[in-house]
Amino acid sequence: MNFEKIYRHGDVLIYKLAERPAEQDANEVPAQELVLELGEVTGHAHRLRGNLLLVESARRVEREMLFEVADRAVLTHEEHDTIVLEKGIYLKVSQVEYNPFVDMITYVRD
């Protein structure tokens, strides 16, 4: 999967893809707002607002999200700067960390 740009918004990483991945089982859901990640303790959220299309697939791994921005979308969070995403297809992944002492991978919490 080739990407053109990477955005970081706290513990959320967003890749702007060069092209949309081919998926046979994809289900497209139009949306005006997506919560990309929700804070477990604070309730703060990484919210994306705009003309969006969520691409759902059974093959997607946990906490990964593929979406398309029709023109522009604004990503906000109570503790981070605002990011504007231009038209394109994006893949959101959550940052993980590895603890070699217990051989465990966990999601980073924002």
URCORFEN-V631773 format. One record per helix or strand of 3 or more residues. SS is the DSSP state (h for helix, s for strand). FROM is the first residue (numbers start at 1). TO is the last residue. If there is no record, write none. Layout:
# URCORFEN-V631773
SS;FROM;TO
SS;FROM;TO
This chain:
# URCORFEN-V631773
s;3;9
s;12;17
s;27;38
s;45;56
s;65;77
s;80;94
s;96;99
s;104;107
